[in-house]
Amino acid sequence: METLPELLEHFPPITLAEMDGVRLQDRMDTKYVFARTLLPVVLQDMRPHYRLLVVDGERGGRYRSLYFDTPGLRDYHDHHNGRTLRRKVRFRQYVGSGLCFLEVKRKTGAGRTDKHRMKVPAIAQALAGEQAAFVATASRSTEALVPVLWNGFTRLTFVHRTRAERLTIDLDLRFSLATAPGQEAALEGIVVAELKQGRADRGSPFAQAMRAHGIRPAGMSKYCVGLLHLLPTLKHNRFKPVLRHLGRLRQAA
């Protein structure tokens, strides 16, 4: 069996500049969560259809994020309570390239995600001035926000050769609390894939591969799951199926 780096060498590269035409800031997102042991087979299925983002010769990059929420964790509870209109606010740093953005993601109804971002010099521990104004405008809320959760992961980014379709595959997820950096949790043996399309299309080769392997779409918020691994007393009734699924995958890894 080939190693992960060897498998990735089979994918033709795509550059950041070439990806500009497939940004899909307003899009349909479909998540899949599966065991890392299945990843080599899935990558084999993908080879005829996708290109892989390569930056400075690296196939895959390390990402680091800091999520903000209200002091009462309103965004977490909105997600837990199934609110159709909800948001996430975070800084995201692309570790290898040094790029950093402040991002606001809003669920706008009918399953669509609207994403706004602004380039920033570095991750900040507080929102103020231009950054606070950007978040207020993009999220349509002036509530005060505080840093809550760090997360880090390795991401592989694929772009379909001909379709307006992107796919991210995240590995080695780790979490820590912004107020207690020494308190950490990890999702070992888990792959989180997210298919991003202008409109939902079951003809996607990746979606077809998932169906062939018996993997159904599964909502999983990194922010919510990370918080629950570090603050297990949070209300989480709606997330119990996700946590059980993750537990089964980790046992099988």
Helices and strands as residue ranges (DSSP letters): H 4-8, E 13-14, H 16-19, G 20-22, E 26-35, G 36-38, H 39-46, E 50-55, E 58-59, E 61-69, H 74-80, E 86-94, E 99-109, E 112-119, H 129-139, E 146-160, E 165-177, E 180-187, E 190-197, H 205-212, H 222-230, G 237-239, H 240-252
